[in-house]
């Protein structure tokens, strides 16, 4: 349990460490920003206003967005909220934390601190199948008909998402750093607390490549065949997804947020600074102080960087001269 607390602490931004914190995400296909933490709030990016607030005093994790639902893991189970109104459509109660779900067209796949993994129908919350593993289990990546997940058992599992049966296992030798990330339908990348980064064949579990960094990294951002890895040592490393070869690295400072990549820009936060770098070469385009205490990392929308405060104010910075990013 102590290691689980350390993992979650390492994954939270500075604003969370400083007190009651929130982290926003945005659905790029809509005018939504969802801010989560001790409640779940939907903001209108266009109107810079609160649309609804839900789940007061419930510690929520990053929600997953479907066409008409907002699905939030929490300290009290999994909630499915109506996307338009914020009303609870259905709920799965749990005696321990359920993490952020992975969502497909019909199902949510949710893992928990109790080692549970279940497939839940989006339509009514009914469980299609459920498994239990030793220790806690982190949110799965969905790739090639499988769920890829691991946790405190230091093992990575490939699970058939149709029936929940184990297709393959890999002994990692150490705990993964939160969730695995699907690079495409056939490959999954996982970062490990010993500093390893592994690219796996999702269907077979075979290791396509493995590299060892000096420090562990958060789950990567993926863009244009590159992996953007925010090290817990404050170094941003960029590797090719094909071979794991290091393209460039830039020492910034800790705590370093998971990177956001859009077009030719990668944006990270480091302490109270927001830094934009050239995604191809790693040169710093600009660095600025945040105008307020951020509710997590910013978002990029078109040519604007959207910032959210912990009291739900919005600010937008225009990103000028965005370079073109190609394979």
C-alpha positions as CSV (number, residue, x, y, z in Angstrom):
1,X,0.0,0.0,0.0
2,X,2.9,2.3,0.7
3,X,4.3,1.8,-2.8
4,X,0.8,2.5,-4.2
5,X,0.7,5.8,-2.4
6,X,4.2,6.7,-3.7
7,X,3.1,5.9,-7.3
8,X,0.0,8.1,-7.1
9,X,2.0,10.9,-5.4
10,X,4.6,10.8,-8.2
11,X,1.9,11.0,-10.9
12,X,0.1,14.0,-9.4
13,X,1.1,17.6,-10.4
14,X,2.5,20.1,-8.0
15,X,-0.8,21.8,-7.4
16,X,-2.1,18.5,-5.9
17,X,0.9,18.2,-3.6
18,X,0.3,21.7,-2.4
19,X,-3.2,20.9,-1.2
20,X,-6.6,20.1,-2.5
21,X,-5.8,19.7,-6.2
22,X,-7.6,19.1,-9.5
23,X,-6.5,18.0,-12.9
24,X,-8.3,18.9,-16.1
25,X,-8.7,17.0,-19.3
26,X,-10.5,18.0,-22.5
27,X,-12.2,16.1,-25.2
28,X,-10.7,17.5,-28.4
29,X,-13.9,16.8,-30.3
30,X,-16.1,19.0,-28.2
31,X,-16.2,22.2,-26.2
32,X,-15.6,20.4,-22.9
33,X,-13.0,20.6,-20.2
34,X,-13.5,18.2,-17.3
35,X,-11.8,19.1,-14.0
36,X,-11.5,16.3,-11.5
37,X,-10.3,15.9,-7.9
38,X,-12.6,16.3,-4.9
39,X,-15.5,16.8,-7.3
40,X,-16.1,16.5,-11.1
41,X,-16.8,19.7,-13.0
42,X,-17.6,20.3,-16.7
43,X,-16.4,23.7,-18.1
44,X,-17.3,25.3,-21.3
45,X,-14.1,26.3,-23.1
46,X,-16.0,28.7,-25.4
47,X,-18.0,30.4,-22.7
48,X,-15.4,30.1,-19.9
49,X,-18.2,29.0,-17.6
50,X,-19.2,26.0,-15.4
51,X,-21.7,23.8,-17.2
52,X,-22.3,21.4,-14.2
53,X,-20.7,20.1,-11.0
54,X,-21.1,16.6,-9.7
55,X,-19.9,14.1,-7.1
56,X,-19.1,16.6,-4.3
57,X,-16.6,15.3,-1.8
58,X,-15.8,12.2,-3.9
59,X,-12.1,11.8,-4.8
60,X,-12.2,11.2,-8.5
61,X,-9.6,10.2,-11.1
62,X,-9.2,11.2,-14.7
63,X,-12.6,10.6,-16.4
64,X,-13.1,8.7,-19.7
65,X,-15.5,10.3,-22.2
66,X,-17.9,8.5,-24.4
67,X,-20.6,9.9,-26.7
68,X,-23.0,10.6,-23.9
69,X,-21.3,9.5,-20.7
70,X,-18.5,10.7,-18.4
71,X,-17.0,7.7,-16.6
72,X,-15.0,8.5,-13.5
73,X,-13.2,6.1,-11.2
74,X,-13.1,7.2,-7.6
75,X,-12.5,6.3,-4.0
76,X,-16.1,5.0,-3.9
77,X,-16.3,3.0,-7.1
78,X,-17.1,3.8,-10.8
79,X,-19.6,6.5,-11.7
80,X,-21.2,7.0,-15.1
81,X,-22.5,10.5,-15.4
82,X,-24.8,12.0,-18.1
83,X,-22.5,14.1,-20.2
84,X,-25.1,16.8,-20.8
85,X,-26.3,17.2,-17.2
86,X,-23.8,15.6,-14.8
87,X,-26.5,13.4,-13.3
88,X,-25.5,9.8,-12.2
89,X,-26.8,7.3,-14.8
90,X,-25.4,4.3,-12.9
91,X,-22.7,3.4,-10.4
92,X,-20.5,0.4,-9.4
93,X,-19.9,0.4,-5.7
94,X,-16.5,-0.8,-4.5
95,X,-14.9,-1.1,-1.1
96,X,-11.6,0.3,-2.5
97,X,-10.4,2.7,-5.2
98,X,-11.4,2.0,-8.8
99,X,-9.1,3.8,-11.3
100,X,-9.8,5.6,-14.6
101,X,-11.5,3.2,-17.0
102,X,-10.5,2.4,-20.6
103,X,-13.5,2.8,-22.8
104,X,-14.5,1.3,-26.2
105,X,-17.8,1.7,-28.1
106,X,-19.8,-0.7,-25.8
107,X,-17.7,-1.3,-22.7
108,X,-15.7,0.3,-19.9
109,X,-12.7,-1.8,-18.6
110,X,-12.0,-0.7,-15.0
111,X,-9.2,-1.9,-12.6
112,X,-8.9,-1.3,-8.9
113,X,-6.7,-1.1,-5.9
114,X,-8.3,-4.4,-4.8
115,X,-6.8,-6.2,-7.8
116,X,-10.1,-6.3,-9.6
117,X,-10.5,-6.0,-13.4
118,X,-14.0,-6.0,-15.0
119,X,-15.7,-5.3,-18.2
120,X,-18.8,-3.1,-17.7
121,X,-21.5,-2.4,-20.3
122,X,-21.8,1.4,-21.0
123,X,-25.6,1.1,-21.5
124,X,-26.5,0.0,-18.0
125,X,-23.4,-0.7,-15.9
126,X,-23.8,-4.5,-15.9
127,X,-20.6,-6.5,-15.5
128,X,-19.8,-8.8,-18.4
129,X,-16.9,-10.5,-16.7
130,X,-14.7,-9.9,-13.6
131,X,-11.2,-11.0,-12.6
132,X,-9.1,-10.6,-9.4
133,X,-5.3,-10.4,-9.3
134,X,-2.9,-10.2,-6.4
135,X,-2.3,-6.6,-5.2
136,X,-3.5,-3.5,-7.0
137,X,-4.0,-3.3,-10.7
138,X,-3.7,-0.2,-12.8
139,X,-5.9,1.0,-15.7
140,X,-5.5,-1.1,-18.8
141,X,-4.5,-0.1,-22.3
142,X,-6.7,-1.4,-25.1
143,X,-4.9,-2.9,-28.1
144,X,-5.5,-5.6,-30.7
145,X,-8.5,-7.1,-28.8
146,X,-6.6,-7.3,-25.6
147,X,-6.3,-5.4,-22.3
148,X,-2.7,-4.8,-21.2
149,X,-2.3,-4.0,-17.5
150,X,0.0,-4.5,-14.5
151,X,0.4,-3.5,-10.9
152,X,2.0,-4.3,-7.6
153,X,2.7,-8.0,-8.6
154,X,5.4,-6.6,-10.9
155,X,3.8,-8.6,-13.7
156,X,2.2,-7.4,-17.0
157,X,-0.9,-9.2,-18.2
158,X,-2.4,-9.5,-21.6
159,X,-6.2,-10.1,-21.1
160,X,-8.7,-11.1,-23.7
161,X,-11.2,-8.3,-23.5
162,X,-14.0,-10.5,-24.7
163,X,-13.9,-13.0,-21.9
164,X,-11.3,-11.8,-19.4
165,X,-9.0,-14.8,-19.8
166,X,-5.2,-14.3,-19.6
167,X,-3.4,-14.7,-22.9
168,X,0.1,-13.9,-21.8
169,X,2.2,-12.6,-18.8
170,X,5.5,-10.9,-18.5
171,X,7.6,-10.6,-15.3
172,X,8.7,-7.0,-15.3
173,X,11.0,-7.3,-12.3
174,X,9.6,-4.1,-10.9
175,X,6.3,-2.2,-10.7
176,X,5.0,-0.4,-13.7
177,X,4.5,3.4,-13.5
178,X,0.7,3.5,-13.6
179,X,-0.9,2.6,-16.9
180,X,0.4,1.2,-20.1
181,X,-0.1,3.2,-23.3
182,X,-1.3,1.8,-26.7
183,X,0.9,3.2,-29.4
184,X,-1.3,1.7,-32.1
185,X,-3.6,-1.4,-32.4
186,X,-0.6,-3.7,-32.3
187,X,1.9,-2.2,-29.8
188,X,1.9,-1.1,-26.2
189,X,4.5,0.8,-24.3
190,X,5.1,0.5,-20.5
191,X,7.4,2.4,-18.2
192,X,8.8,0.7,-15.1
193,X,10.1,2.1,-11.8
194,X,13.6,0.7,-12.4
195,X,13.8,3.2,-15.4
196,X,13.0,0.6,-18.1
197,X,10.9,1.5,-21.1
198,X,9.4,-1.5,-23.0
199,X,7.6,-1.8,-26.3
200,X,5.5,-4.9,-26.6
201,X,3.6,-6.8,-29.2
202,X,0.1,-6.6,-27.8
203,X,-1.0,-9.9,-29.3
204,X,1.9,-12.1,-28.1
205,X,3.5,-10.1,-25.3
206,X,6.9,-10.3,-27.0
207,X,9.3,-7.5,-26.2
208,X,10.0,-5.6,-29.4
209,X,12.6,-3.4,-27.6
210,X,13.7,-2.4,-24.1
211,X,15.8,0.5,-22.9
212,X,17.1,1.6,-19.5
213,X,16.9,5.2,-18.5
214,X,18.5,6.8,-15.4
215,X,15.1,7.4,-13.8
216,X,11.6,6.1,-14.2
217,X,9.2,8.0,-16.5
218,X,5.5,8.7,-16.4
219,X,3.4,7.1,-19.1
220,X,4.4,8.7,-22.4
221,X,2.7,11.0,-24.8
222,X,2.7,9.6,-28.3
223,X,2.9,11.7,-31.5
224,X,4.3,11.2,-35.0
225,X,6.1,7.9,-34.2
226,X,7.8,9.4,-31.1
227,X,7.4,8.7,-27.4
228,X,7.6,11.8,-25.1
229,X,8.7,10.6,-21.7
230,X,8.6,12.9,-18.6
231,X,11.2,11.5,-16.2
232,X,10.7,11.6,-12.5
233,X,14.3,13.2,-12.5
234,X,13.0,16.2,-14.4
235,X,14.4,15.2,-17.8
236,X,12.2,15.1,-20.9
237,X,13.3,12.3,-23.1
238,X,12.1,11.6,-26.7
239,X,12.5,8.2,-28.3
240,X,11.4,6.7,-31.6
241,X,8.5,4.3,-31.1
242,X,10.0,2.0,-33.7
243,X,13.3,1.2,-32.0
244,X,13.5,3.1,-28.7
245,X,16.4,5.1,-30.0
246,X,16.9,8.4,-28.1
247,X,16.2,11.4,-30.4
248,X,16.7,14.2,-27.9
249,X,16.5,14.9,-24.2
250,X,16.2,18.1,-22.2
251,X,16.8,18.6,-18.5
252,X,14.1,20.8,-17.0
253,X,13.1,20.3,-13.4
254,X,10.9,18.2,-11.1
255,X,8.1,17.6,-10.8
256,X,7.6,17.4,-14.5
257,X,4.1,16.8,-15.9
258,X,3.1,14.4,-18.6
259,X,3.8,16.2,-21.9
260,X,1.1,17.5,-24.2
261,X,2.0,17.3,-27.9
262,X,0.1,19.2,-30.7
263,X,1.5,20.0,-34.1
264,X,5.1,20.8,-33.6
265,X,4.9,21.8,-30.0
266,X,5.4,19.8,-26.8
267,X,4.2,21.5,-23.6
268,X,5.1,20.5,-20.0
269,X,4.8,22.1,-16.6
270,X,7.7,22.1,-14.2
271,X,7.0,23.5,-10.8
272,X,5.2,26.8,-11.5
273,X,6.6,27.2,-15.0
274,X,5.0,26.3,-18.3
275,X,7.5,25.4,-21.0
276,X,6.9,24.9,-24.8
277,X,9.5,23.0,-26.7
278,X,10.1,22.3,-30.4
279,X,8.8,18.7,-30.7
280,X,11.3,17.7,-33.3
281,X,14.5,19.0,-31.8
282,X,13.8,19.9,-28.2
283,X,14.6,23.6,-28.4
284,X,12.8,25.8,-25.9
285,X,10.3,28.0,-27.8
286,X,9.2,29.9,-24.7
287,X,9.0,29.6,-20.9
288,X,6.5,31.5,-18.7
289,X,5.2,31.5,-15.2
290,X,1.7,30.3,-14.7
291,X,-0.8,33.1,-14.1
292,X,-2.5,31.2,-11.2
293,X,-2.2,27.9,-9.4
294,X,-3.0,25.4,-12.1
295,X,-5.6,22.7,-11.9
296,X,-3.2,20.2,-13.5
297,X,-1.6,20.4,-16.8
298,X,-2.7,22.8,-19.6
299,X,-4.5,21.7,-22.8
300,X,-3.8,22.7,-26.4
301,X,-6.8,23.6,-28.5
302,X,-6.0,24.6,-32.1
303,X,-3.4,27.4,-31.8
304,X,-4.2,28.1,-28.1
305,X,-2.9,26.8,-24.8
306,X,-5.8,26.6,-22.3
307,X,-5.1,27.0,-18.6
308,X,-7.5,26.2,-15.8
309,X,-7.2,27.4,-12.2
310,X,-8.2,25.5,-9.1
311,X,-11.2,27.8,-8.8
312,X,-12.3,27.0,-12.4
313,X,-11.1,30.2,-14.1
314,X,-9.8,29.8,-17.7
315,X,-7.0,31.5,-19.5
316,X,-5.9,31.1,-23.1
317,X,-2.4,31.8,-24.5
318,X,-1.9,31.9,-28.3
319,X,0.8,29.6,-29.6
320,X,2.5,31.4,-32.4
321,X,4.8,30.0,-35.0
322,X,4.0,26.3,-34.4
323,X,6.5,24.3,-36.4
324,X,5.3,21.4,-38.6
325,X,5.8,18.0,-37.1
326,X,6.2,15.1,-39.5
327,X,7.2,11.5,-39.3
